[in-house]
């Protein structure tokens, strides 16, 4: 949590306001993805999808069933 605050404060002091907001949002998203990937590797999973292919097929089938009925 502290690293997010430090990075956002550093960006907001260096870059003027209208430009700093999208930069901060992009950096926070990229940092979150990096931390997520690192944690999933540590747990021994891929981290690409919570449900995997089976979950995708299930939700896709459920959606098609709802559309056709």
C-alpha positions as CSV (number, residue, x, y, z in Angstrom):
1,X,0.0,0.0,0.0
2,X,2.8,2.4,0.8
3,X,4.5,1.9,-2.6
4,X,1.3,3.0,-4.4
5,X,1.2,6.2,-2.3
6,X,4.9,6.9,-2.8
7,X,4.6,6.4,-6.6
8,X,1.4,8.5,-6.9
9,X,2.9,11.3,-4.8
10,X,6.1,11.3,-6.8
11,X,4.2,11.4,-10.1
12,X,1.9,14.2,-8.9
13,X,4.9,16.4,-7.8
14,X,6.8,15.9,-11.1
15,X,4.0,16.0,-13.7
16,X,1.3,18.8,-13.8
17,X,-2.3,17.9,-12.8
18,X,-4.1,17.2,-16.1
19,X,-1.4,14.9,-17.3
20,X,-0.6,13.2,-14.0
21,X,-4.0,11.7,-13.5
22,X,-4.0,9.3,-16.4
23,X,-0.3,8.5,-15.8
24,X,-1.1,7.7,-12.1
25,X,-4.0,5.5,-13.1
26,X,-1.9,3.6,-15.7
27,X,1.0,3.1,-13.3
28,X,-1.3,1.8,-10.5
29,X,-2.9,-0.6,-12.9
30,X,0.4,-1.9,-14.3
31,X,1.8,-2.2,-10.7
32,X,-1.3,-4.1,-9.6
33,X,-1.0,-6.5,-12.6
34,X,2.7,-7.0,-11.8
35,X,2.1,-7.7,-8.1
36,X,-0.8,-10.1,-9.0
37,X,1.4,-12.0,-11.4
38,X,4.1,-12.3,-8.8
39,X,1.7,-13.6,-6.2
40,X,0.2,-16.1,-8.5
41,X,3.7,-17.4,-9.5
42,X,4.5,-17.7,-5.8
43,X,1.4,-19.8,-5.3
44,X,2.2,-21.9,-8.3
45,X,-0.7,-21.0,-10.5
46,X,-0.7,-19.2,-13.8
47,X,-3.0,-16.3,-12.8
48,X,-4.4,-16.0,-16.3
49,X,-8.0,-16.7,-15.3
50,X,-9.7,-17.6,-12.1
51,X,-12.1,-20.0,-13.8
52,X,-9.9,-21.3,-16.6
53,X,-11.3,-22.8,-19.8
54,X,-14.0,-24.8,-18.0
55,X,-15.4,-21.6,-16.4
56,X,-15.4,-19.8,-19.7
57,X,-17.3,-22.6,-21.4
58,X,-19.8,-22.7,-18.5
59,X,-20.4,-18.9,-18.6
60,X,-20.5,-18.9,-22.4
61,X,-23.1,-21.7,-22.4
62,X,-25.1,-20.0,-19.7
63,X,-25.1,-16.7,-21.7
64,X,-26.2,-18.5,-24.9
65,X,-28.9,-20.3,-23.0
66,X,-30.2,-17.0,-21.7
67,X,-30.1,-15.4,-25.1
68,X,-32.0,-18.2,-26.8
69,X,-34.7,-18.8,-24.2
